[in-house]
Amino acid sequence: MTITLYSDAKWVSPYAMSAFVALVEKRVPFDVSLVDLDAKAHFQPGYPARTRRVPCLVDDDFVLAESSAIAEYLEEKFPAPAHPALFPPDLRSRAIAREVMAWIRSDLLPIREERPTTTVFGPPSKTKLSERAEAARVRLVDGASQLVRDGQTTLFREWCLADVDLSLMLQRLHLSGDPLPPALARYAEANWKRPSVVQWLAHRLPTP
């Protein structure tokens, strides 16, 4: 079995990070192939993803893109208890975890535009949030605060992949000094110390 994860060469894709963490958490061996997005390498004939996006997972002769699809595939191919779970065991918690992951990927665009992951993995932003981004911040804080209570370091009893995705979105704000309730800041900081996340962060951009 040979698994290769195609990731962006700058290590700033939040979706590649999610797939990378999922593979590390599953404790399956894999290689990383870096893709130079600036040079449009993902549009070259040799790039395997049908979507022409990163991340892309190649498992022998099977090719799959989109981080959420990759997570679902890994969860089914390497099920618990032989491999650690990426999603909660009960139906409703699992549904909420998927809700959070879909929300982070499809909404809150002003935050993603004004606090790109280069401000998370590299130097933070020094600019003030626009009105649109501030409104998105309020919505993010409101939604996350309904799930994360003071003292929680995970959304549910056990860690799940949604914790990484939500923490990354919160870190977009927290690391640039934008207001976050203490409970959410502590939650994000705790997940940033998880070994699988630390492995990704080891490739962070150098600070000028």
C-alpha positions in Angstrom: 0.0 0.0 0.0 1.3 3.4 -1.0 -0.5 6.6 0.0 0.6 10.0 -1.3 -0.9 13.3 -0.2 -0.5 16.1 -2.7 -0.2 19.4 -0.8 0.6 23.0 -1.6 4.3 23.7 -1.6 4.0 26.6 0.8 2.2 24.5 3.5 -0.6 27.1 3.8 -3.7 25.3 2.5 -6.2 24.8 5.3 -7.7 21.9 3.4 -4.4 20.2 2.9 -3.7 20.7 6.6 -7.0 18.9 7.4 -6.1 16.0 5.2 -2.6 15.8 6.5 -3.8 15.8 10.1 -6.4 13.1 9.2 -3.6 10.8 7.9 -1.3 11.4 10.9 -4.2 10.8 13.3 -5.1 7.5 11.5 -1.5 6.4 12.0 -1.0 5.1 8.4 2.2 5.7 6.6 2.1 8.2 3.7 4.3 10.4 1.6 3.8 14.1 0.8 4.2 15.4 -2.7 4.4 19.2 -2.8 2.6 21.1 -5.5 3.7 24.6 -6.6 0.4 26.4 -7.0 2.0 29.7 -8.0 3.5 27.9 -11.0 0.2 26.3 -11.8 1.6 22.8 -11.3 -1.8 21.5 -10.4 -2.9 22.3 -14.0 -0.1 20.3 -15.6 -0.9 16.9 -17.2 0.9 14.9 -14.6 -1.2 16.2 -11.7 -3.6 13.4 -10.7 -6.6 15.2 -9.2 -9.7 15.4 -11.5 -10.6 18.7 -9.7 -7.1 20.2 -10.3 -7.1 21.2 -6.6 -5.2 20.4 -3.4 -5.2 18.3 -1.4 -5.3 15.2 -3.5 -4.9 11.7 -2.1 -3.5 8.8 -4.2 -4.0 5.4 -2.7 -2.3 3.0 -5.1 -4.4 3.4 -8.2 -7.2 5.3 -6.5 -7.3 9.1 -6.7 -9.5 11.4 -4.5 -9.5 15.2 -4.0 -11.4 17.5 -1.5 -10.4 17.3 2.1 -13.9 16.4 3.4 -14.1 13.4 1.0 -10.6 12.4 1.9 -11.5 12.4 5.6 -14.6 10.2 5.0 -12.6 7.8 2.9 -9.9 7.4 5.5 -12.4 6.9 8.2 -14.0 4.0 6.3 -10.9 2.4 5.0 -9.1 2.6 8.4 -11.9 2.2 10.9 -11.8 2.2 14.6 -10.8 0.5 16.8 -7.8 -0.6 14.7 -7.2 3.0 13.9 -8.1 6.2 15.8 -11.4 7.7 14.8 -11.7 11.0 13.0 -15.4 11.5 13.8 -17.4 11.0 17.0 -19.0 7.6 17.5 -22.6 8.7 18.0 -24.9 9.8 15.2 -25.8 13.3 16.4 -22.3 14.4 17.4 -21.0 13.0 14.1 -23.6 15.1 12.3 -22.6 18.2 14.2 -18.9 17.6 13.4 -19.7 17.4 9.7 -21.9 20.5 10.0 -18.9 22.4 11.5 -16.6 21.2 8.8 -19.0 22.2 6.0 -19.6 25.6 7.6 -15.9 26.4 7.8 -15.4 25.4 4.2 -18.4 27.2 2.7 -19.0 30.3 4.8 -17.2 33.1 6.6 -15.5 34.2 3.3 -14.6 37.8 4.6 -12.5 36.3 7.4 -10.8 33.9 5.0 -10.1 36.8 2.6 -8.8 39.2 5.2 -7.1 36.7 7.5 -5.7 34.2 5.0 -3.7 31.3 6.3 -0.5 33.1 5.4 -1.4 35.2 8.5 -1.7 32.0 10.5 1.3 30.1 9.4 3.4 33.3 8.8 3.4 36.9 10.0 0.0 38.0 11.4 -2.1 40.7 9.9 -1.8 44.2 11.2 -4.9 45.6 9.5 -8.3 46.1 11.0 -11.2 43.8 10.0 -13.6 45.4 7.5 -17.3 45.7 8.4 -18.0 42.5 6.4 -15.3 40.6 8.1 -16.3 41.9 11.6 -19.9 40.7 10.9 -18.5 37.3 10.0 -16.4 37.3 13.1 -19.5 37.9 15.2 -21.2 35.0 13.5 -18.3 32.7 14.0 -18.0 33.6 17.7 -21.7 33.1 18.2 -21.8 29.7 16.5 -18.6 28.4 18.1 -19.6 29.6 21.5 -22.7 27.4 21.3 -20.4 24.4 20.9 -17.3 25.3 23.0 -17.9 25.9 26.7 -15.3 27.3 29.1 -12.7 24.7 29.8 -13.4 22.6 26.7 -10.5 21.6 24.5 -12.6 19.5 22.2 -16.0 19.8 20.7 -17.1 16.5 22.1 -15.9 14.0 24.7 -13.1 12.9 22.4 -11.1 14.9 19.8 -12.4 14.8 16.2 -11.2 16.3 12.9 -13.7 19.1 13.2 -11.7 20.4 16.1 -8.7 21.1 13.8 -10.9 22.9 11.2 -12.7 25.0 13.7 -9.5 25.9 15.6 -7.8 27.0 12.4 -10.7 29.3 11.6 -10.5 30.7 15.1 -6.7 31.1 14.9 -7.2 33.3 11.8 -8.6 35.9 14.3 -6.7 35.1 17.4 -3.2 35.2 16.0 -3.9 38.6 14.4 -5.2 40.0 17.7 -8.9 40.1 16.7 -11.3 39.7 19.6 -12.2 36.2 20.8 -13.8 35.1 24.0 -11.2 33.5 26.3 -12.9 30.1 26.1 -12.5 30.0 22.3 -9.0 31.3 22.4 -8.0 28.6 24.9 -9.7 26.0 22.8 -7.9 27.0 19.7 -4.5 27.2 21.5 -5.0 23.7 22.9 -5.7 22.2 19.5 -2.7 24.0 18.1 -0.6 21.8 20.5 -1.9 18.5 19.3 1.0 16.4 17.9 -0.6 16.0 14.5 -1.0 19.7 14.2 2.5 20.4 15.4 3.8 18.2 12.6 2.1 20.5 10.1 3.2 23.6 11.9 6.8 22.5 11.6 6.6 23.6 8.0 5.2 27.1 8.8 6.4 30.1 6.8 9.5 31.9 8.2 8.9 35.2 9.9 10.7 38.1 8.2 
